[in-house]
Structures are given as C-alpha cells and as structure tokens.
Amino acid sequence: MTRILRINRDRLWASLTELKQIGAYDDEATGLRGVRRLALTDADAEARRRCVGWMLEAGLEVRIDRIGNVYGTRPGRDRSLPCVLMGSHIDTVATGGAFDGTLGVLGGIEVMRTLNDAGAETLRDIEVGFFTEEEGVRFGTDMLGSAVTAGRIPLDHALKLTDQDGKTVLDELVRIAFDGDAHERRPIPHAYIECHIEQGPILAGAGVDIGIVEGVQSISWQRLIIRGEAAHAGTTPIASRHDAGLVAASVVVMARQMCDSGEFGQLRATVGNFDLGVGQTNVVPHQATLTIDLRSPADDLMTAAEQHLAAYVDELAARHGVDVTWERMAKTAVVLFDPSIQDLLAATAEDLGLPSVRVMSGAGHDAQEIAAICPAAMVFVAGENGGVSHTPREYSSPEACGNGVDVLANAILRLADQA
Ligand SMILES: [Zn+2]
C-alpha cells in the first residue's frame, strides 16, 4: 500500500494570505486588492526574505545562486543521488494576483512541512526553489532565472539586462542582497514538478481541480518600431502621409484576423503595448512602438504566423512609406513534458480520489526551461472567474489549492523514493 500524505490546507492558505500582503496595492480597475511584486524590487526582496524564513523554519538548507534563484533542501538518506525538485516563482506582473507562481513555491514549502510533520524520510534529497524574473515584466525576458539555470541564456547576458530606468539585473541582485554564489547551472535533478494555477478555463469547464500538463505552447515576443513622419493634421493630404500610428493599428487588426482565420491553428496573438510617444491632437504620429505576443501549440504554425505577419508589415511599410525595425524579445519552441512523470501525476491524483484531465499550457512556465535538463512536468490547479490571471480577480479556492498541493506532495514523495 502506497503511503498517502495530506498537506495542512489551513497552513498553506495562511502562507498564501500572508505573502499577498507583500506588494499589495489597490487596483482601480477592479476595486480589488492586487499584488505588484516585480522581480528584484523592494517588494520582491521582502517576499524572498519571507520565503527564506519559512524554508529555514522547515529545517531546509538554503542556498542562493548567481542569478538569484533560491533553493531549500531537505536531506535524503543518500545525498549522493540527484534530488527531486519542486518550484515556481514569486515575482508578479504589475497587476497580479496571489496565486500565479506563488502557489507552487508556498505549496512546495508546505510539502516540506508536511513531510516533517509525518517524520517522513526519503531516499533522495527534496528541494523547493523559486526562480528570478519569471514574468519578464521588469527586465524584458521571461523565465529568466530558470533559463539561465537550464543554460539557454548565459549568466553574463542575463546579469546585464536592464529595466526601463537602466538598472541591471546584477545591480538589483546586489542591492537586495540576493546575489548568491551557488552555481546557476545547478546539480541536475532526478525530476522537477511545478504546481501552478491553470490561468485558463479548461479545468473549471471539465469540473475538475487538477490538470496534468502535457506541455507548453510556443511563445514569440517581438517589438516593432515604426518610423514615419510628423505632419500637420489639417494641411497634409491623406495620400502623402507617412502615418506610423495607422501602420501600427493595422498590425493590431491583422494579428486578430490571423487568429480568426483558422489558417494558423490555435494561434493567439496579443498587442499589449501600443505607444505613439508624446502624441499631439493635430499632428500625424511619426513613431509607433508595439509589442506582439504570439502563442501556438505547433511550431510549424508559429513559424507560418511569424512569416505572414512580417510579410504584411513589409507590405504596409512600402505602401505608407515608413521604416520598420523588428526586435526579437523572446522565442521559445513547443515543450513537451516527460510522459512518465505525467503518468505518475495522474496515478497520484487517482490514488487521492481526485479526477484530472490532460491539458496543454497556454502560458510560459519555469518548468519548460527546467525540462531541458531533467524530466519535468506540471500540475495545474483550477481557477475561478474563468481562470483569469494577471489581474487581482485571479482566484483559486482553498480546496483546489489544497488538492493540487496534495498531488504535488505525493508525487514528490514517490519520486524521492525511486532508486
Ligand atoms: Zn506563473
């Protein structure tokens, strides 16, 4: 008979409630209290210290690496074996909620407390970690800490990235005293599991709390800078304008049409930044900057979508006599998670009496980076309000969170006893 652990749901919820006070702000749009904890800000630093405090209270050995990722280790019987790793992130977007990333980290810490309460010994070390700048909002590259750990982004490059005030990742790591000395290319784990809110409506629609994640779709972030020519709004004939704003707006519309066309499969396109500089009512805009976020569960269709959009922009540029510059901000291919860990998660959920479904992730996660160095998978937890996230309306019930972390705990326990 397999040993079954149950985490302490009240204690998990208390930790989630405590951490959401750090970086809390009043959100005007929703009238709710949200969380604004951008990476390596004072709020992030305070949340990091709180998590480190909890790790130490749970008796974990804490280490910080050179990109500021933090790990807490619970020793196993054979310390020469690769550990089993849980983790996620505690940074948020500017209009964040209390669960995105945080559930996986505080859930992991709760797993450690539960193991302690049960007096459980494991063969392998178990670690819980949180990764720097997962959201990419401040320094422009998402999954930064885990990508450095996986070797996709060199440490030197990452440390030199700047925020909009010109502060570097290194400056900020030093300032908040999270410039650790552990090597960022950490010892390779035996396996990695990330518990995370779904951030979508599929689980709630299926009436289940638990999703076993099959993989993460491809993500492409680009910045498009369009340079036209300022001109008088009253005297410049329509035909002789070089209207950067018009070109930018046309790109927004095309991005949506590509999604609606069905030609690019399950493509999702979003223009989340749209900037005409210091606009003037009576002047044709001379410059426009926008970002384009594309997502697809198929790499070939992603390539087709990027090519289609680039050709359209070329054609617009020629027609309106504007210059365009593309900047690649980020690009990740489709990542498929380890099938045996997916199966182990599904079996664990079943043993706990929790129905689950298999899903693809629409959002990027640290797990897709860590999947490059060891077998990895994710547990999704259902959200309410259609699974909205990156807004203070983000909410998963105590029961759903508890169920997800129960799956995490028992899967980790099984992996930690694998010879
Ligand atoms: Zn997240």
Boltz pocket constraint, residues with backbone or C-beta under 6 A from the ligand:
constraints:
  - pocket:
      binder: B
      contacts: [[A, 89], [A, 100], [A, 101], [A, 134], [A, 196], [A, 364], [A, 365]]
      max_distance: 6.0
